[in-house]
Amino acid sequence: MDDLFKLAKDLEKLSKSAKQTIEKEVGKNSKLIQAQAKALAPVDTGNLRNNITTQTEWNGNICVGTISCDVEYGPYVEFGTGIYSILGIGRQTPWVYKSKDGFKYTQGQQPQPFMFPAYNMEINNVINNIFNMLGG
């Protein structure tokens, strides 16, 4: 019976070690995508680029790496606005707004994607890295 308890403890230790290794690898690979997104992000003040972050967490038995940009205008930069919206949901008529420099006429803002291209540029590297970590 003692052997069975020892085996259970050993398996638990192995499980914790494996989870730590997986979490570390997912975090490392999330940072690859984050670095690429920061390199692609348009820079005016640097606020957009500086707010591209990563988070690694467990959702049951799945380790999830999240790369996000939490500035309110991030989606507008990524997808565009008005007639230029790549989502097809932008306002289709021109409009005027007041800025600190006076009134401005616009039809929207061209998209300047940085998150999706970063993912697409790095996803094969991420898959290969995790496959290699698993001994593939």
VMD Tcl script that builds the backbone (N, CA, C; Angstrom):
set m [mol new atoms 408]
animate dup $m
set s [atomselect $m all]
$s set {name element resname resid chain x y z} {
  {N N MET 1 A 0.812 -1.192 0.000}
  {CA C MET 1 A 0.000 0.000 0.000}
  {C C MET 1 A 0.861 1.265 0.000}
  {N N ASP 2 A 2.006 1.220 0.732}
  {CA C ASP 2 A 2.907 2.365 0.754}
  {C C ASP 2 A 3.437 2.672 -0.644}
  {N N ASP 3 A 3.673 1.621 -1.442}
  {CA C ASP 3 A 4.163 1.818 -2.806}
  {C C ASP 3 A 3.135 2.564 -3.656}
  {N N LEU 4 A 1.876 2.280 -3.423}
  {CA C LEU 4 A 0.810 2.938 -4.168}
  {C C LEU 4 A 0.745 4.423 -3.816}
  {N N PHE 5 A 0.885 4.761 -2.530}
  {CA C PHE 5 A 0.898 6.159 -2.115}
  {C C PHE 5 A 2.118 6.881 -2.664}
  {N N LYS 6 A 3.261 6.210 -2.652}
  {CA C LYS 6 A 4.493 6.802 -3.205}
  {C C LYS 6 A 4.315 7.071 -4.697}
  {N N LEU 7 A 3.732 6.122 -5.413}
  {CA C LEU 7 A 3.491 6.296 -6.837}
  {C C LEU 7 A 2.555 7.486 -7.078}
  {N N ALA 8 A 1.512 7.601 -6.291}
  {CA C ALA 8 A 0.566 8.717 -6.435}
  {C C ALA 8 A 1.266 10.047 -6.195}
  {N N LYS 9 A 2.120 10.125 -5.161}
  {CA C LYS 9 A 2.868 11.365 -4.881}
  {C C LYS 9 A 3.841 11.675 -6.011}
  {N N ASP 10 A 4.519 10.651 -6.522}
  {CA C ASP 10 A 5.467 10.849 -7.628}
  {C C ASP 10 A 4.754 11.351 -8.876}
  {N N LEU 11 A 3.587 10.790 -9.160}
  {CA C LEU 11 A 2.811 11.232 -10.322}
  {C C LEU 11 A 2.326 12.669 -10.150}
  {N N GLU 12 A 1.953 13.024 -8.928}
  {CA C GLU 12 A 1.520 14.390 -8.659}
  {C C GLU 12 A 2.669 15.371 -8.877}
  {N N LYS 13 A 3.871 15.012 -8.401}
  {CA C LYS 13 A 5.047 15.862 -8.604}
  {C C LYS 13 A 5.352 16.000 -10.091}
  {N N LEU 14 A 5.272 14.899 -10.814}
  {CA C LEU 14 A 5.529 14.906 -12.245}
  {C C LEU 14 A 4.510 15.795 -12.955}
  {N N SER 15 A 3.264 15.701 -12.550}
  {CA C SER 15 A 2.202 16.503 -13.142}
  {C C SER 15 A 2.460 17.995 -12.916}
  {N N LYS 16 A 2.841 18.359 -11.686}
  {CA C LYS 16 A 3.139 19.761 -11.378}
  {C C LYS 16 A 4.328 20.243 -12.196}
  {N N SER 17 A 5.351 19.428 -12.304}
  {CA C SER 17 A 6.531 19.785 -13.079}
  {C C SER 17 A 6.183 19.961 -14.552}
  {N N ALA 18 A 5.367 19.057 -15.089}
  {CA C ALA 18 A 4.960 19.150 -16.486}
  {C C ALA 18 A 4.137 20.411 -16.721}
  {N N LYS 19 A 3.232 20.725 -15.805}
  {CA C LYS 19 A 2.411 21.925 -15.947}
  {C C LYS 19 A 3.272 23.182 -15.907}
  {N N GLN 20 A 4.276 23.192 -15.027}
  {CA C GLN 20 A 5.171 24.348 -14.952}
  {C C GLN 20 A 5.951 24.506 -16.251}
  {N N THR 21 A 6.413 23.393 -16.806}
  {CA C THR 21 A 7.163 23.429 -18.058}
  {C C THR 21 A 6.276 23.933 -19.192}
  {N N ILE 22 A 5.062 23.430 -19.265}
  {CA C ILE 22 A 4.122 23.858 -20.309}
  {C C ILE 22 A 3.800 25.336 -20.160}
  {N N GLU 23 A 3.520 25.765 -18.936}
  {CA C GLU 23 A 3.186 27.171 -18.699}
  {C C GLU 23 A 4.342 28.087 -19.091}
  {N N LYS 24 A 5.545 27.687 -18.764}
  {CA C LYS 24 A 6.731 28.473 -19.124}
  {C C LYS 24 A 6.865 28.561 -20.646}
  {N N GLU 25 A 6.656 27.466 -21.348}
  {CA C GLU 25 A 6.776 27.441 -22.803}
  {C C GLU 25 A 5.683 28.279 -23.464}
  {N N VAL 26 A 4.463 28.170 -22.974}
  {CA C VAL 26 A 3.366 28.972 -23.523}
  {C C VAL 26 A 3.645 30.457 -23.288}
  {N N GLY 27 A 4.131 30.801 -22.111}
  {CA C GLY 27 A 4.472 32.193 -21.817}
  {C C GLY 27 A 5.569 32.715 -22.724}
  {N N LYS 28 A 6.596 31.893 -22.927}
  {CA C LYS 28 A 7.713 32.284 -23.798}
  {C C LYS 28 A 7.222 32.516 -25.230}
  {N N ASN 29 A 6.373 31.639 -25.706}
  {CA C ASN 29 A 5.875 31.767 -27.072}
  {C C ASN 29 A 4.871 32.905 -27.226}
  {N N SER 30 A 4.132 33.203 -26.181}
  {CA C SER 30 A 3.238 34.372 -26.208}
  {C C SER 30 A 4.063 35.641 -26.363}
  {N N LYS 31 A 5.207 35.659 -25.722}
  {CA C LYS 31 A 6.080 36.827 -25.808}
  {C C LYS 31 A 6.667 36.996 -27.218}
  {N N LEU 32 A 6.823 35.903 -27.967}
  {CA C LEU 32 A 7.266 36.010 -29.367}
  {C C LEU 32 A 6.239 36.800 -30.181}
  {N N ILE 33 A 4.968 36.449 -29.996}
  {CA C ILE 33 A 3.910 37.151 -30.721}
  {C C ILE 33 A 3.805 38.596 -30.235}
  {N N GLN 34 A 3.938 38.792 -28.930}
  {CA C GLN 34 A 3.892 40.148 -28.367}
  {C C GLN 34 A 4.997 41.014 -28.974}
  {N N ALA 35 A 6.208 40.489 -29.059}
  {CA C ALA 35 A 7.330 41.254 -29.602}
  {C C ALA 35 A 7.064 41.636 -31.056}
  {N N GLN 36 A 6.516 40.708 -31.821}
  {CA C GLN 36 A 6.208 40.994 -33.216}
  {C C GLN 36 A 5.109 42.052 -33.324}
  {N N ALA 37 A 4.082 41.957 -32.476}
  {CA C ALA 37 A 3.000 42.953 -32.480}
  {C C ALA 37 A 3.542 44.336 -32.133}
  {N N LYS 38 A 4.435 44.401 -31.154}
  {CA C LYS 38 A 5.036 45.688 -30.790}
  {C C LYS 38 A 5.866 46.254 -31.934}
  {N N ALA 39 A 6.543 45.380 -32.659}
  {CA C ALA 39 A 7.357 45.836 -33.790}
  {C C ALA 39 A 6.467 46.364 -34.921}
  {N N LEU 40 A 5.284 45.789 -35.085}
  {CA C LEU 40 A 4.381 46.184 -36.167}
  {C C LEU 40 A 3.445 47.335 -35.798}
  {N N ALA 41 A 3.253 47.587 -34.515}
  {CA C ALA 41 A 2.297 48.608 -34.077}
  {C C ALA 41 A 2.746 49.995 -34.523}
  {N N PRO 42 A 1.813 50.771 -35.081}
  {CA C PRO 42 A 2.164 52.146 -35.436}
  {C C PRO 42 A 2.434 52.946 -34.160}
  {N N VAL 43 A 3.354 53.880 -34.257}
  {CA C VAL 43 A 3.743 54.638 -33.066}
  {C C VAL 43 A 3.506 56.125 -33.282}
  {N N ASP 44 A 2.714 56.696 -32.393}
  {CA C ASP 44 A 2.550 58.140 -32.334}
  {C C ASP 44 A 3.122 58.576 -30.989}
  {N N THR 45 A 2.439 58.181 -29.924}
  {CA C THR 45 A 2.936 58.486 -28.577}
  {C C THR 45 A 3.644 57.291 -27.954}
  {N N GLY 46 A 3.447 56.100 -28.518}
  {CA C GLY 46 A 3.997 54.872 -27.939}
  {C C GLY 46 A 3.037 54.176 -26.994}
  {N N ASN 47 A 1.893 54.811 -26.714}
  {CA C ASN 47 A 0.931 54.236 -25.775}
  {C C ASN 47 A 0.377 52.899 -26.278}
  {N N LEU 48 A 0.055 52.828 -27.554}
  {CA C LEU 48 A -0.485 51.596 -28.122}
  {C C LEU 48 A 0.528 50.466 -27.973}
  {N N ARG 49 A 1.732 50.698 -28.430}
  {CA C ARG 49 A 2.793 49.685 -28.376}
  {C C ARG 49 A 3.088 49.269 -26.938}
  {N N ASN 50 A 3.136 50.221 -26.038}
  {CA C ASN 50 A 3.479 49.924 -24.645}
  {C C ASN 50 A 2.393 49.163 -23.901}
  {N N ASN 51 A 1.191 49.095 -24.469}
  {CA C ASN 51 A 0.089 48.400 -23.810}
  {C C ASN 51 A -0.274 47.082 -24.479}
  {N N ILE 52 A 0.658 46.522 -25.225}
  {CA C ILE 52 A 0.491 45.172 -25.757}
  {C C ILE 52 A 1.102 44.240 -24.723}
  {N N THR 53 A 0.269 43.415 -24.109}
  {CA C THR 53 A 0.700 42.603 -22.976}
  {C C THR 53 A 0.413 41.122 -23.207}
  {N N THR 54 A 1.009 40.299 -22.366}
  {CA C THR 54 A 0.731 38.863 -22.400}
  {C C THR 54 A 0.278 38.394 -21.029}
  {N N GLN 55 A -0.473 37.301 -21.053}
  {CA C GLN 55 A -0.896 36.654 -19.819}
  {C C GLN 55 A -0.976 35.162 -20.095}
  {N N THR 56 A -0.532 34.362 -19.152}
  {CA C THR 56 A -0.597 32.910 -19.269}
  {C C THR 56 A -1.400 32.387 -18.088}
  {N N GLU 57 A -2.401 31.538 -18.389}
  {CA C GLU 57 A -3.219 30.987 -17.316}
  {C C GLU 57 A -3.761 29.627 -17.732}
  {N N TRP 58 A -4.174 28.884 -16.738}
  {CA C TRP 58 A -4.760 27.560 -16.971}
  {C C TRP 58 A -6.264 27.678 -17.003}
  {N N ASN 59 A -6.866 27.061 -17.999}
  {CA C ASN 59 A -8.317 26.950 -18.102}
  {C C ASN 59 A -8.604 25.459 -18.080}
  {N N GLY 60 A -8.796 24.913 -16.892}
  {CA C GLY 60 A -8.904 23.459 -16.732}
  {C C GLY 60 A -7.552 22.833 -17.008}
  {N N ASN 61 A -7.498 21.933 -17.962}
  {CA C ASN 61 A -6.238 21.285 -18.323}
  {C C ASN 61 A -5.577 21.922 -19.542}
  {N N ILE 62 A -6.043 23.093 -19.921}
  {CA C ILE 62 A -5.500 23.777 -21.093}
  {C C ILE 62 A -4.778 25.037 -20.646}
  {N N CYS 63 A -3.536 25.177 -21.087}
  {CA C CYS 63 A -2.763 26.373 -20.779}
  {C C CYS 63 A -2.978 27.375 -21.919}
  {N N VAL 64 A -3.424 28.570 -21.554}
  {CA C VAL 64 A -3.794 29.583 -22.544}
  {C C VAL 64 A -2.847 30.770 -22.433}
  {N N GLY 65 A -2.266 31.145 -23.570}
  {CA C GLY 65 A -1.460 32.362 -23.648}
  {C C GLY 65 A -2.281 33.423 -24.356}
  {N N THR 66 A -2.435 34.582 -23.732}
  {CA C THR 66 A -3.230 35.661 -24.306}
  {C C THR 66 A -2.323 36.862 -24.564}
  {N N ILE 67 A -2.399 37.367 -25.780}
  {CA C ILE 67 A -1.693 38.589 -26.143}
  {C C ILE 67 A -2.783 39.617 -26.409}
  {N N SER 68 A -2.736 40.741 -25.726}
  {CA C SER 68 A -3.810 41.723 -25.881}
  {C C SER 68 A -3.255 43.138 -25.879}
  {N N CYS 69 A -4.098 44.045 -26.331}
  {CA C CYS 69 A -3.788 45.469 -26.310}
  {C C CYS 69 A -4.987 46.149 -25.670}
  {N N ASP 70 A -4.787 46.721 -24.493}
  {CA C ASP 70 A -5.939 47.209 -23.749}
  {C C ASP 70 A -6.163 48.721 -23.832}
  {N N VAL 71 A -5.711 49.347 -24.924}
  {CA C VAL 71 A -6.074 50.753 -25.103}
  {C C VAL 71 A -7.371 50.807 -25.906}
  {N N GLU 72 A -8.225 51.763 -25.581}
  {CA C GLU 72 A -9.567 51.793 -26.162}
  {C C GLU 72 A -9.558 51.942 -27.679}
  {N N TYR 73 A -8.535 52.572 -28.243}
  {CA C TYR 73 A -8.513 52.782 -29.687}
  {C C TYR 73 A -7.773 51.682 -30.452}
  {N N GLY 74 A -7.282 50.673 -29.742}
  {CA C GLY 74 A -6.563 49.571 -30.385}
  {C C GLY 74 A -7.345 48.897 -31.508}
  {N N PRO 75 A -8.623 48.545 -31.272}
  {CA C PRO 75 A -9.393 47.916 -32.356}
  {C C PRO 75 A -9.565 48.821 -33.578}
  {N N TYR 76 A -9.654 50.133 -33.363}
  {CA C TYR 76 A -9.806 51.055 -34.491}
  {C C TYR 76 A -8.529 51.096 -35.335}
  {N N VAL 77 A -7.398 51.010 -34.664}
  {CA C VAL 77 A -6.120 50.975 -35.390}
  {C C VAL 77 A -6.014 49.653 -36.154}
  {N N GLU 78 A -6.318 48.560 -35.488}
  {CA C GLU 78 A -6.204 47.223 -36.100}
  {C C GLU 78 A -7.151 47.049 -37.290}
  {N N PHE 79 A -8.404 47.455 -37.134}
  {CA C PHE 79 A -9.424 47.147 -38.132}
  {C C PHE 79 A -9.863 48.327 -38.999}
  {N N GLY 80 A -9.449 49.545 -38.646}
  {CA C GLY 80 A -9.876 50.714 -39.392}
  {C C GLY 80 A -11.257 51.168 -38.959}
  {N N THR 81 A -11.653 52.334 -39.469}
  {CA C THR 81 A -12.966 52.898 -39.142}
  {C C THR 81 A -13.620 53.418 -40.414}
  {N N GLY 82 A -14.887 53.767 -40.290}
  {CA C GLY 82 A -15.607 54.352 -41.409}
  {C C GLY 82 A -15.599 53.453 -42.634}
  {N N ILE 83 A -15.445 54.072 -43.794}
  {CA C ILE 83 A -15.479 53.307 -45.051}
  {C C ILE 83 A -14.300 52.356 -45.169}
  {N N TYR 84 A -13.273 52.540 -44.354}
  {CA C TYR 84 A -12.067 51.717 -44.428}
  {C C TYR 84 A -12.099 50.490 -43.517}
  {N N SER 85 A -13.128 50.356 -42.706}
  {CA C SER 85 A -13.200 49.249 -41.751}
  {C C SER 85 A -13.141 47.909 -42.482}
  {N N ILE 86 A -12.157 47.091 -42.140}
  {CA C ILE 86 A -12.040 45.780 -42.778}
  {C C ILE 86 A -13.104 44.809 -42.249}
  {N N LEU 87 A -13.804 45.211 -41.205}
  {CA C LEU 87 A -14.891 44.395 -40.672}
  {C C LEU 87 A -16.202 44.666 -41.408}
  {N N GLY 88 A -16.213 45.723 -42.218}
  {CA C GLY 88 A -17.407 46.054 -42.973}
  {C C GLY 88 A -18.515 46.678 -42.148}
  {N N ILE 89 A -18.170 47.172 -40.954}
  {CA C ILE 89 A -19.207 47.724 -40.077}
  {C C ILE 89 A -19.014 49.213 -39.829}
  {N N GLY 90 A -18.113 49.835 -40.581}
  {CA C GLY 90 A -17.852 51.250 -40.366}
  {C C GLY 90 A -18.923 52.138 -40.973}
  {N N ARG 91 A -18.967 53.348 -40.501}
  {CA C ARG 91 A -19.898 54.344 -41.033}
  {C C ARG 91 A -19.579 54.567 -42.513}
  {N N GLN 92 A -20.588 54.557 -43.355}
  {CA C GLN 92 A -20.378 54.631 -44.798}
  {C C GLN 92 A -20.516 56.043 -45.368}
  {N N THR 93 A -20.783 57.015 -44.518}
  {CA C THR 93 A -20.886 58.402 -44.972}
  {C C THR 93 A -19.842 59.241 -44.242}
  {N N PRO 94 A -19.310 60.273 -44.903}
  {CA C PRO 94 A -18.317 61.147 -44.247}
  {C C PRO 94 A -18.928 61.877 -43.056}
  {N N TRP 95 A -18.070 62.362 -42.170}
  {CA C TRP 95 A -18.543 63.124 -41.027}
  {C C TRP 95 A -17.504 64.172 -40.643}
  {N N VAL 96 A -17.936 65.102 -39.827}
  {CA C VAL 96 A -17.079 66.185 -39.352}
  {C C VAL 96 A -17.009 66.072 -37.834}
  {N N TYR 97 A -15.796 66.286 -37.309}
  {CA C TYR 97 A -15.634 66.290 -35.860}
  {C C TYR 97 A -14.719 67.449 -35.474}
  {N N LYS 98 A -14.808 67.844 -34.225}
  {CA C LYS 98 A -13.992 68.955 -33.733}
  {C C LYS 98 A -12.788 68.394 -32.985}
  {N N SER 99 A -11.612 68.851 -33.345}
  {CA C SER 99 A -10.386 68.476 -32.643}
  {C C SER 99 A -9.776 69.736 -32.044}
  {N N LYS 100 A -8.641 69.603 -31.402}
  {CA C LYS 100 A -7.985 70.775 -30.807}
  {C C LYS 100 A -7.520 71.754 -31.881}
  {N N ASP 101 A -7.402 71.260 -33.134}
  {CA C ASP 101 A -6.956 72.112 -34.249}
  {C C ASP 101 A -8.115 72.640 -35.085}
  {N N GLY 102 A -9.340 72.452 -34.629}
  {CA C GLY 102 A -10.503 72.912 -35.381}
  {C C GLY 102 A -11.332 71.751 -35.883}
  {N N PHE 103 A -12.178 72.031 -36.843}
  {CA C PHE 103 A -13.053 70.997 -37.386}
  {C C PHE 103 A -12.317 70.171 -38.429}
  {N N LYS 104 A -12.602 68.867 -38.426}
  {CA C LYS 104 A -11.963 67.933 -39.365}
  {C C LYS 104 A -13.041 67.163 -40.108}
  {N N TYR 105 A -12.790 66.951 -41.386}
  {CA C TYR 105 A -13.666 66.145 -42.231}
  {C C TYR 105 A -12.977 64.793 -42.426}
  {N N THR 106 A -13.739 63.719 -42.299}
  {CA C THR 106 A -13.135 62.398 -42.460}
  {C C THR 106 A -14.134 61.396 -43.027}
  {N N GLN 107 A -13.578 60.355 -43.598}
  {CA C GLN 107 A -14.376 59.205 -44.024}
  {C C GLN 107 A -13.976 57.989 -43.205}
  {N N GLY 108 A -13.044 58.194 -42.290}
  {CA C GLY 108 A -12.580 57.109 -41.435}
  {C C GLY 108 A -11.066 57.010 -41.446}
  {N N GLN 109 A -10.588 55.986 -40.790}
  {CA C GLN 109 A -9.146 55.754 -40.649}
  {C C GLN 109 A -8.783 54.426 -41.306}
  {N N GLN 110 A -7.731 54.431 -42.101}
  {CA C GLN 110 A -7.243 53.196 -42.716}
  {C C GLN 110 A -6.800 52.228 -41.608}
  {N N PRO 111 A -7.021 50.933 -41.796}
  {CA C PRO 111 A -6.529 49.964 -40.809}
  {C C PRO 111 A -5.005 49.903 -40.840}
  {N N GLN 112 A -4.429 49.680 -39.686}
  {CA C GLN 112 A -2.986 49.480 -39.552}
  {C C GLN 112 A -2.776 48.225 -38.690}
  {N N PRO 113 A -3.102 47.060 -39.242}
  {CA C PRO 113 A -3.077 45.825 -38.447}
  {C C PRO 113 A -1.696 45.545 -37.852}
  {N N PHE 114 A -1.725 45.094 -36.614}
  {CA C PHE 114 A -0.476 44.740 -35.933}
  {C C PHE 114 A -0.627 43.460 -35.121}
  {N N MET 115 A -1.808 43.168 -34.591}
  {CA C MET 115 A -1.999 41.971 -33.777}
  {C C MET 115 A -2.144 40.716 -34.636}
  {N N PHE 116 A -3.067 40.738 -35.580}
  {CA C PHE 116 A -3.268 39.551 -36.417}
  {C C PHE 116 A -2.046 39.238 -37.274}
  {N N PRO 117 A -1.400 40.240 -37.881}
  {CA C PRO 117 A -0.181 39.916 -38.631}
  {C C PRO 117 A 0.917 39.326 -37.740}
  {N N ALA 118 A 1.025 39.811 -36.510}
  {CA C ALA 118 A 2.032 39.266 -35.583}
  {C C ALA 118 A 1.743 37.799 -35.305}
  {N N TYR 119 A 0.490 37.484 -35.070}
  {CA C TYR 119 A 0.091 36.089 -34.844}
  {C C TYR 119 A 0.434 35.239 -36.070}
  {N N ASN 120 A 0.031 35.724 -37.233}
  {CA C ASN 120 A 0.274 34.961 -38.461}
  {C C ASN 120 A 1.766 34.772 -38.744}
  {N N MET 121 A 2.581 35.758 -38.382}
  {CA C MET 121 A 4.021 35.661 -38.616}
  {C C MET 121 A 4.690 34.668 -37.677}
  {N N GLU 122 A 4.160 34.496 -36.484}
  {CA C GLU 122 A 4.825 33.693 -35.457}
  {C C GLU 122 A 4.189 32.338 -35.172}
  {N N ILE 123 A 2.965 32.094 -35.626}
  {CA C ILE 123 A 2.256 30.893 -35.196}
  {C C ILE 123 A 2.997 29.606 -35.559}
  {N N ASN 124 A 3.626 29.535 -36.726}
  {CA C ASN 124 A 4.368 28.315 -37.078}
  {C C ASN 124 A 5.554 28.101 -36.148}
  {N N ASN 125 A 6.230 29.185 -35.759}
  {CA C ASN 125 A 7.328 29.072 -34.787}
  {C C ASN 125 A 6.811 28.588 -33.445}
  {N N VAL 126 A 5.668 29.110 -33.018}
  {CA C VAL 126 A 5.071 28.706 -31.742}
  {C C VAL 126 A 4.745 27.216 -31.774}
  {N N ILE 127 A 4.102 26.764 -32.832}
  {CA C ILE 127 A 3.739 25.348 -32.953}
  {C C ILE 127 A 4.994 24.479 -32.928}
  {N N ASN 128 A 6.002 24.872 -33.685}
  {CA C ASN 128 A 7.254 24.099 -33.701}
  {C C ASN 128 A 7.925 24.072 -32.337}
  {N N ASN 129 A 7.942 25.208 -31.649}
  {CA C ASN 129 A 8.569 25.260 -30.325}
  {C C ASN 129 A 7.855 24.344 -29.335}
  {N N ILE 130 A 6.537 24.362 -29.343}
  {CA C ILE 130 A 5.791 23.518 -28.408}
  {C C ILE 130 A 5.930 22.048 -28.801}
  {N N PHE 131 A 5.896 21.768 -30.083}
  {CA C PHE 131 A 6.100 20.390 -30.554}
  {C C PHE 131 A 7.469 19.879 -30.109}
  {N N ASN 132 A 8.495 20.691 -30.250}
  {CA C ASN 132 A 9.846 20.297 -29.810}
  {C C ASN 132 A 9.933 20.131 -28.304}
  {N N MET 133 A 9.243 20.985 -27.564}
  {CA C MET 133 A 9.247 20.874 -26.106}
  {C C MET 133 A 8.638 19.556 -25.666}
  {N N LEU 134 A 7.641 19.102 -26.424}
  {CA C LEU 134 A 6.975 17.839 -26.092}
  {C C LEU 134 A 7.755 16.615 -26.576}
  {N N GLY 135 A 8.909 16.884 -27.195}
  {CA C GLY 135 A 9.770 15.780 -27.620}
  {C C GLY 135 A 9.506 15.303 -29.025}
  {N N GLY 136 A 8.859 16.153 -29.835}
  {CA C GLY 136 A 8.503 15.773 -31.195}
  {C C GLY 136 A 9.623 15.886 -32.183}
}
mol reanalyze $m
mol bondsrecalc $m
mol representation Tube
mol addrep $m
